[in-house]
Amino acid sequence: MTETTPIEDVTLTANALKAMAHPIRWKILCALGDKELTVRELIDLVGTTQSNVSQHLEILRNRNIILSRKDGNKVFCKVRNDQVQSLINSMRGVLCSTNLKDVSQQ
């Protein structure tokens, strides 16, 4: 494993935060919290199409923010690790109730 330079760390962090900053991806992260949910559950909570949720989940996976696993015909998703979860929890306390309230009003 190669060590990253400080500038690479900054870039990786900025890219992860940019990925989380999209409204639908943030709603997905707020819905996940510290739980593991199926894609179907996320679709229902976020209020958009399966195709749209899948595209956003792929971006979150590519940025190492979430993990997914397949069990039969279901795909389960969760936040990747405790460090990412801690960051999301801090932001959720301030931002998520508003975002999820907006979804339920649509």
C-alpha atoms as one frame of an Amber mdcrd trajectory, in Angstrom:
protein
   0.000   0.000   0.000   1.359   3.424  -0.913   1.121   6.382   1.377  -0.764
   9.429   0.172   0.697  12.908   0.269  -1.125  15.672   2.140  -2.346  17.139
  -1.151  -3.774  13.727  -2.164  -5.495  13.461   1.237  -7.076  16.868   0.704
  -8.242  15.879  -2.772  -9.698  12.564  -1.563 -11.506  14.339   1.263 -12.847
  17.050  -1.033 -14.091  14.465  -3.530 -15.853  12.483  -0.796 -17.516  15.611
   0.569 -18.585  16.639  -2.940 -20.140  13.212  -3.429 -22.064  13.557  -0.158
 -23.162  17.110  -1.020 -25.614  16.082  -3.745 -29.196  16.317  -2.400 -30.215
  12.759  -3.319 -26.957  11.244  -2.075 -27.314  13.167   1.181 -30.877  11.859
   1.560 -29.550   8.331   1.016 -26.917   8.832   3.720 -29.463  10.338   6.095
 -31.785   7.396   5.491 -28.995   4.874   6.039 -27.789   6.361   9.301 -26.081
   3.504  11.136 -28.389   0.881   9.602 -28.059  -1.471   6.689 -30.963  -1.005
   4.275 -32.013  -2.593   1.024 -32.064  -0.560  -2.168 -35.874  -0.944  -2.132
 -36.052   0.613   1.341 -33.833   3.468   0.184 -36.027   4.075  -2.862 -39.087
   4.337  -0.610 -37.340   6.644   1.880 -35.685   8.897  -0.679 -38.691   9.074
  -2.991 -37.095   8.661  -6.402 -36.733   5.909  -8.989 -34.724   2.696  -8.658
 -32.502   3.794 -11.541 -31.788   7.157  -9.930 -31.011   5.645  -6.505 -28.761
   3.016  -8.096 -26.766   5.664  -9.949 -26.238   7.644  -6.755 -25.320   4.528
  -4.768 -22.652   3.748  -7.356 -21.102   7.180  -6.881 -21.106   6.731  -3.088
 -19.484   3.291  -3.502 -16.839   4.667  -5.870 -15.944   7.369  -3.332 -15.605
   4.703  -0.596 -18.474   6.156   1.431 -20.766   3.113   1.417 -20.518  -0.649
   1.007 -23.076  -2.922  -0.573 -23.653  -6.641  -0.524 -26.026  -8.899  -2.379
 -28.178 -11.508  -0.634 -30.359 -13.388  -3.072 -32.168 -10.794  -5.141 -31.711
  -7.998  -2.584 -28.868  -5.508  -2.394 -28.056  -4.153   1.064 -26.169  -0.906
   1.651 -24.451   0.607   4.665 -21.920   3.292   5.507 -18.378   1.955   4.987
 -16.769   2.424   8.420 -16.952   4.085  11.828 -14.941   7.138  10.776 -17.248
   7.936   7.861 -20.246   7.124  10.073 -19.010   9.576  12.717 -18.702  12.355
  10.140 -22.157  11.637   8.744 -23.660  11.471  12.260 -22.255  14.912  13.035
 -23.733  16.352   9.845 -27.013  14.416  10.236 -27.734  16.064  13.563 -27.799
  19.407  11.833 -29.084  18.612   8.349 -30.987  15.342   7.958 -34.322  16.049
   9.618 -34.862  18.929   7.203 -33.873  16.869   4.152 -36.064  13.891   5.025
 -38.975  16.158   5.946 -38.733  17.662   2.445 -38.994  14.152   0.923 -42.147
  13.286   2.861 -43.843  16.497   1.725 -43.408  15.750  -1.992
